[in-house]
Amino acid sequence: MRLSTLLFFSMGTAALTYAAAAQAETTLTSPQSDQTSVAVTIYNEDLALVKDSRKLKLSNGLSAVSFRDVSAQIKPETALLRSLLPNTSLQVLEQNFDFDLLTPHKLLEKYVGQQVTVIRTNPTTGAETEETATVLSAQDGPVLKIGNRIETVIPGRIAYPNVPGMLKDRPTLTTQLQYKGGEQSTLELSYLTGGLQWKTDYVAELSSKEDAIDLSGWVTLTNTSGTSYPNAKVQLVAGDVNRVREVMHPKTMMMRADAMVAEAAMPTEQALLEYHLYTLPRPTTIAENQTKQVALLSAQHIPAHKELVLNGSEYYFQGQYPDIDKKLKVQVFVEFDNKESSQLGIPLPKGTMRVYKKDHDGTAQFVGEDQIDHTPKNDTVRLKLGNAFDVTADRVQTDFKNLSKQNQPPVYESAYTITLHNAKKEAVTVTVQEPIAGSWKILSESQPHQKTSAHQASWKINVPADGDATLKYRVQVKY
């Protein structure tokens, strides 16, 4: 017998053996009640890692296991199944993710071209009558053929003979695997999924003297993944993790083989590569379609500083503006240092920080909010709260000269008077920040400036209570 014939015969025999084994195998269904533990690591951008451990009975050889209650937004190409017990071997051959869930519309879709029973109820007598109908279409509503007529509105209720096997009541991942080991086994299914998100919200209370804050942080968990995670170990990753943006996700694919009371406890934090990992202190249940909050941090008496800032614009120094601005808004900022010496000193995940201050009656009133980015230890948090009501400014351009020469870079000279008005009963300090592009120098000024960057001049102006203060300066700019 030739080699090619032997090879063909061997392959055919192997195929028949595999087919026979596949037909003989039974599908073992693993409900969520088989779950012994679940761990969820949630990232910032609608991504989570789920590790689902289940205890079940496995037969040696080829078998199929259906894992019910996995995430409906599972990324099946990321799934990894392994045995947690020693002296066992597990090889995954194939997997299918059944995400076509049972709904009235889906059921109608699956019966297109087939017969169903339409049951009518007489509103007067309550008697029921049955008719056989053929489902012609389920798109944008049902289209039924009943006898010699076509109806587009269901004239009663529809009874189906059975549920098609491809429809599942819960998201299900079915794996075909080769197993060797004891009958009682513990398997861990790991996968990435969407539908789990977390964000951080902070509440800061400003002291009466506006020189300190009390800070609380909350983690908000949101679960729209299509399943629940009971008593889960939850970890949160803060940082911008790079991800490949895919055009589509495969629905069926091959899987990798794996032979392979004092104070309440707050989440712990540790470095993870170039990110930060926060571990919640106790297991928590993340129910399906639920939003819950968990305390992240609490710190008191953090030294803080309020600053009033008037910002200019670069275009001021490029042209003539005789009456440029009146009643300019002065912005209100609060900043504090994220340091141990400031009663803080932990990496702060990005989120929204809302600031309150107590009124004369002791009631905390909302005074503004701002977004903070991921803030490492020893960095500064700066919050824009809004615009001052009692502190305003007027700006007047008192002179402008075009000193440019032909075939030379443009050179301009500008002079400004800025008048700050303070209607408060106490003196304030306003920081005037002028962004100036190009190469510049201050020719004259009524108060000394600081060159806070290559393209910014700043002045600290003291404004008396119920009074005004004026800043005058002349600048030359070469572009």
C-alpha positions in Angstrom: 0.0 0.0 0.0 1.4 3.4 -1.0 2.3 6.0 1.7 -0.3 8.5 0.4 -3.0 5.8 0.8 -1.8 4.9 4.3 -1.8 8.6 5.2 -5.3 9.1 3.8 -6.5 6.0 5.6 -5.0 7.1 9.0 -6.5 10.6 8.7 -9.9 9.1 7.8 -9.7 6.8 10.8 -8.7 9.6 13.1 -11.6 11.8 11.8 -14.1 9.0 12.3 -12.8 8.4 15.8 -13.0 12.1 16.6 -16.5 12.4 15.1 -17.7 9.3 17.1 -16.3 10.8 20.3 -17.9 14.1 19.6 -21.2 12.4 19.0 -20.8 10.4 22.2 -19.9 13.3 24.4 -22.5 15.0 26.6 -22.7 18.6 27.5 -22.2 19.4 31.1 -24.0 22.6 32.2 -22.3 24.7 34.9 -24.6 27.2 36.5 -23.5 30.1 38.6 -24.2 28.0 41.7 -21.1 26.0 40.9 -19.0 29.1 41.4 -16.5 28.9 44.3 -15.0 32.3 43.8 -14.9 35.2 41.4 -12.4 38.0 41.1 -12.9 41.1 39.0 -10.2 43.6 38.0 -11.8 46.7 36.4 -9.9 49.2 34.2 -10.8 52.8 33.4 -12.2 52.5 29.8 -15.0 49.9 29.9 -12.8 46.9 30.4 -12.5 44.3 33.1 -10.7 41.0 33.7 -13.0 38.3 35.2 -11.6 35.2 36.9 -14.5 32.8 37.5 -13.7 29.6 39.5 -16.2 26.7 39.4 -16.3 23.3 41.0 -17.8 20.6 38.9 -17.6 16.9 38.0 -15.7 16.1 34.8 -15.4 12.8 32.9 -12.1 11.7 31.6 -11.8 12.1 27.8 -13.7 14.4 25.5 -16.5 16.4 26.9 -18.3 19.7 26.5 -18.9 22.2 29.3 -21.4 25.1 29.1 -20.5 27.9 31.5 -23.8 29.8 32.2 -23.9 33.4 33.5 -20.7 34.6 31.9 -20.7 38.3 30.9 -22.9 39.1 27.9 -20.1 41.4 26.7 -17.3 38.8 27.0 -14.5 39.1 24.5 -14.3 35.3 23.8 -11.0 35.6 22.0 -9.4 36.5 25.4 -10.8 33.5 27.3 -8.5 31.1 29.1 -9.7 27.9 30.9 -7.4 26.0 33.2 -7.6 23.4 36.0 -6.7 24.5 39.5 -6.1 21.0 40.9 -2.8 19.2 40.8 -2.3 16.0 38.8 -4.8 17.0 36.1 -4.5 17.9 32.5 -6.9 20.0 30.5 -6.8 20.8 26.8 -9.4 23.1 25.2 -10.2 22.3 21.6 -13.0 24.7 20.7 -15.4 27.1 22.2 -18.6 28.9 21.3 -20.2 31.9 22.9 -24.0 31.9 22.7 -25.1 35.5 23.1 -28.3 35.2 21.2 -30.6 35.5 24.3 -34.2 34.5 24.5 -36.6 37.4 24.0 -40.1 37.6 22.3 -38.6 39.3 19.3 -35.7 36.8 19.0 -38.1 33.9 19.3 -40.3 35.3 16.5 -37.2 35.8 14.4 -36.1 32.2 14.8 -39.6 31.0 13.6 -39.5 32.9 10.3 -40.8 30.4 7.7 -42.2 28.1 10.3 -45.7 27.6 11.8 -46.9 28.9 15.1 -50.2 28.9 16.8 -52.2 32.1 17.2 -54.6 32.0 20.2 -57.5 34.5 20.3 -59.7 35.2 23.4 -63.2 36.3 22.9 -63.6 39.5 25.1 -67.2 38.7 25.8 -67.2 35.0 26.5 -63.6 34.4 27.3 -63.5 31.5 25.0 -60.3 30.8 23.2 -59.8 29.8 19.5 -56.6 28.6 17.8 -55.3 29.2 14.3 -52.2 28.0 12.6 -50.0 30.8 11.2 -46.8 31.0 9.2 -44.3 33.6 10.3 -43.3 35.5 7.1 -41.1 38.2 8.7 -40.2 39.6 12.1 -38.4 42.7 10.9 -40.0 45.9 12.1 -42.9 43.9 13.5 -44.5 40.5 12.8 -45.9 39.5 9.4 -48.1 36.4 9.6 -49.9 34.4 7.0 -53.1 33.0 8.5 -55.1 31.0 6.0 -55.5 33.1 2.9 -54.8 36.4 4.5 -51.7 38.3 5.7 -51.7 40.1 9.0 -49.1 42.6 10.3 -50.4 42.9 13.9 -50.5 39.9 16.2 -54.3 39.1 16.5 -53.9 37.5 19.8 -51.0 35.7 21.5 -48.5 33.4 19.8 -47.8 29.9 21.1 -44.5 28.2 20.0 -44.0 24.5 20.0 -40.5 24.8 21.6 -37.5 27.1 22.1 -34.8 26.8 19.4 -31.5 25.4 20.8 -29.5 28.3 19.7 -31.4 30.7 22.0 -30.2 30.9 25.6 -31.9 32.4 28.6 -28.5 33.5 30.0 -25.1 34.3 28.3 -23.3 30.9 27.9 -19.8 29.9 26.9 -19.6 26.3 25.7 -16.2 24.7 25.5 -15.1 21.4 24.0 -12.2 20.0 26.1 -10.1 17.0 26.7 -9.7 16.2 30.4 -7.7 13.8 32.5 -7.8 13.7 36.2 -10.1 13.2 39.2 -13.9 13.3 38.7 -14.2 16.3 41.0 -12.4 19.3 39.5 -12.1 23.0 39.9 -11.8 25.1 36.7 -10.9 28.7 36.4 -12.3 30.7 33.4 -10.6 34.0 32.8 -11.7 36.5 30.2 -11.8 40.2 29.4 -15.2 41.9 29.1 -16.9 45.2 28.6 -19.9 46.4 30.6 -18.0 46.9 33.9 -16.8 50.4 34.7 -15.5 52.4 37.6 -15.0 56.1 38.3 -13.9 58.1 41.3 -15.8 60.9 42.9 -14.3 63.1 45.6 -16.0 65.3 48.2 -13.9 68.2 49.6 -15.1 70.5 52.4 -13.3 73.8 52.6 -12.6 75.2 56.0 -14.1 78.5 57.2 -10.8 80.2 56.7 -10.4 78.6 53.3 -6.9 77.3 54.2 -7.7 73.6 54.6 -10.0 70.9 53.3 -11.4 67.5 54.5 -11.4 65.0 51.6 -13.4 61.9 51.0 -13.1 59.6 47.9 -15.7 57.2 46.6 -15.4 54.5 43.9 -18.6 54.2 41.8 -18.9 50.7 40.2 -21.4 50.2 37.3 -22.3 46.8 35.9 -24.1 46.5 32.6 -22.3 43.4 31.5 -25.3 41.1 31.6 -24.5 39.1 34.7 -23.8 39.4 38.4 -20.6 38.8 40.3 -21.5 37.6 43.8 -19.0 38.2 46.7 -16.3 39.1 44.2 -12.8 40.2 45.1 -12.7 43.6 43.3 -9.5 45.4 42.2 -9.3 48.6 40.3 -6.6 49.7 37.9 -5.9 53.4 37.6 -4.0 54.4 34.5 -4.3 54.7 30.7 -3.8 51.1 29.5 -3.1 50.8 25.7 -5.7 48.7 23.8 -6.0 47.6 20.2 -9.3 48.9 18.8 -11.0 46.1 16.9 -13.4 46.5 14.1 -15.4 43.4 15.1 -15.4 40.7 17.6 -15.6 37.0 16.5 -18.5 35.1 17.8 -17.0 31.6 17.4 -13.3 30.9 17.5 -10.6 28.5 18.6 -9.5 28.9 22.2 -5.9 28.6 23.4 -5.0 25.3 24.9 -3.9 25.3 28.5 -1.9 22.3 29.6 -1.4 25.0 31.6 -15.3 48.3 64.6 -12.4 50.3 64.5 -12.2 52.6 61.5 -13.5 50.8 58.4 -10.8 49.4 56.2 -10.0 51.4 53.1 -8.8 50.0 49.8 -5.1 49.2 49.6 -2.9 50.5 46.8 0.1 49.1 45.0 2.1 49.9 41.9 1.4 47.7 38.8 3.8 48.3 36.0 3.2 52.0 35.2 -0.3 52.0 36.7 -1.8 51.8 40.2 -3.9 48.9 41.5 -6.5 49.4 44.3 -7.9 46.4 46.1 -11.2 46.7 47.9 -10.8 45.5 51.6 -13.7 43.0 51.5 -15.6 41.0 48.9 -18.6 42.8 47.4 -21.4 41.7 45.1 -21.7 43.6 41.8 -25.2 42.9 40.7 -26.4 43.1 37.2 -27.6 46.6 36.1 -26.4 48.0 39.4 -24.4 51.1 40.4 -22.8 51.0 43.9 -20.3 53.1 45.8 -17.4 52.0 47.9 -15.3 54.2 50.1 -11.8 54.9 48.7 -10.1 57.3 51.0 -10.6 59.8 53.9 -8.3 62.6 55.0 -8.8 65.6 57.2 -7.1 69.0 57.6 -5.2 69.0 54.3 -3.6 72.4 53.9 -5.1 74.3 50.9 -4.8 77.6 49.2 -7.4 79.7 47.4 -6.3 81.8 44.5 -8.1 84.4 42.4 -6.8 84.6 38.8 -7.4 87.0 35.9 -6.3 85.4 32.6 -5.4 87.4 29.5 -5.1 86.3 25.9 -2.3 86.1 23.4 -4.0 88.2 20.7 -3.9 91.3 23.0 -0.4 92.1 21.9 -0.8 91.8 18.1 -3.2 94.7 17.3 -4.9 97.8 18.4 -7.9 97.3 20.7 -8.9 100.7 22.2 -11.8 99.4 24.3 -10.9 95.7 24.8 -12.8 94.4 27.8 -15.1 95.5 30.7 -16.2 93.6 33.7 -13.8 90.7 33.2 -14.4 87.5 35.2 -11.9 86.6 37.9 -11.6 82.9 38.3 -11.5 81.0 41.6 -9.0 78.2 42.2 -8.3 76.0 45.1 -5.1 73.8 45.2 -3.5 71.5 47.7 -0.4 69.2 47.7 -0.8 65.4 47.6 1.9 64.8 50.2 2.2 62.8 53.4 3.1 66.0 55.1 -0.3 67.4 54.0 -2.2 64.4 55.5 -2.6 62.7 52.1 0.3 61.3 49.9 -1.4 58.5 48.0 -2.0 58.2 44.2 -5.3 59.7 43.3 -7.3 58.2 40.4 -8.8 60.6 38.0 -12.4 61.7 38.7 -14.7 64.6 39.7 -13.9 66.5 42.9 -16.8 68.5 44.3 -16.1 71.2 46.9 -18.4 72.4 49.7 -18.2 75.1 52.3 -20.3 75.6 55.4 -22.4 78.8 55.6 -23.0 80.8 58.8 -25.6 78.3 59.9 -23.2 75.4 59.6 -24.9 74.0 56.5 -22.5 72.7 53.8 -23.1 74.5 50.5 -21.8 73.4 47.1 -19.2 75.9 45.8 -17.9 74.2 42.6 -16.4 71.1 41.0 -13.6 70.2 38.7 -12.1 67.1 37.0 -8.7 65.9 38.2 -6.5 63.6 36.2 -4.5 60.7 37.7 -2.5 62.5 40.3 0.7 60.8 41.7 2.0 61.2 45.2 3.8 64.5 45.8 2.0 66.3 43.0 -0.4 69.2 43.3 -4.2 69.1 42.8 -5.6 72.4 41.3 -9.3 72.9 41.1 -11.2 75.6 39.2 -14.4 76.3 41.2 -15.9 79.1 39.1 -15.8 82.9 38.8 -15.7 85.4 41.6 -18.9 87.4 42.1 -17.5 90.4 44.0 -14.1 90.7 42.3 -14.0 91.9 38.7 -11.6 93.7 36.3 -11.5 96.2 33.5 -8.8 96.2 30.8 -7.9 99.2 28.6 -5.2 99.3 25.9 -3.6 102.7 26.4 -1.1 102.5 23.5 -0.1 100.3 20.6 2.8 100.7 18.2 3.8 98.6 15.1 7.6 98.7 15.1 8.0 96.1 12.3 10.5 96.7 9.6 10.2 95.5 6.0 11.4 91.9 5.5 11.9 91.6 9.3 9.8 89.7 11.9 6.9 91.7 13.2 7.6 93.8 16.4 4.8 95.3 18.4 4.6 97.5 21.5 1.5 97.6 23.7 0.5 99.3 26.9 -2.3 98.2 29.2 -4.1 99.4 32.3 -5.9 96.8 34.3 -8.2 97.9 37.1 -9.3 95.3 39.7 -12.5 96.0 41.7 -13.1 94.4 45.1 -16.6 94.6 46.6 -15.8 92.2 49.5 -15.4 93.4 53.1 -11.8 92.0 53.2 -8.8 92.6 51.0 -7.9 90.0 48.3 -4.9 89.2 46.2 -5.5 88.6 42.5 -3.0 86.9 40.2 -2.9 88.5 36.8 -1.6 86.1 34.1 -0.7 87.5 30.7 0.1 84.8 28.0 2.6 86.5 25.6 3.8 84.6 22.6 7.1 85.2 20.9 10.1 87.0 22.4 9.0 89.7 24.8 10.2 92.1 27.4 8.4 94.4 29.9 9.5 98.0 29.2 7.7 99.5 32.2 5.3 98.5 34.9 3.6 99.8 38.0 4.2 96.6 40.0 6.9 94.0 39.5 6.1 90.9 37.5 7.3 87.3 37.5 8.2 85.4 34.4 6.4 82.2 35.3 7.1 80.6 31.9 8.7 81.4 28.6 5.4 82.8 27.4 3.7 84.1 30.5 4.1 87.2 32.8 2.3 87.2 36.2 1.6 89.9 38.8 0.3 89.5 42.3 -2.0 92.5 42.9 -3.3 93.3 46.4 -6.8 94.8 46.2 -8.2 96.5 49.4 -11.6 95.8 50.8 -14.3 97.8 49.0 -11.6 99.3 46.8 -9.7 99.1 43.6 -6.2 98.5 42.5 -4.5 99.3 39.2 -1.8 97.5 37.2 -0.1 99.4 34.3 2.6 97.9 32.1 4.2 98.3 28.7 5.5 95.3 26.7 7.4 94.8 23.5 6.9 91.6 21.6 8.8 90.2 18.6 7.3 87.3 16.7 
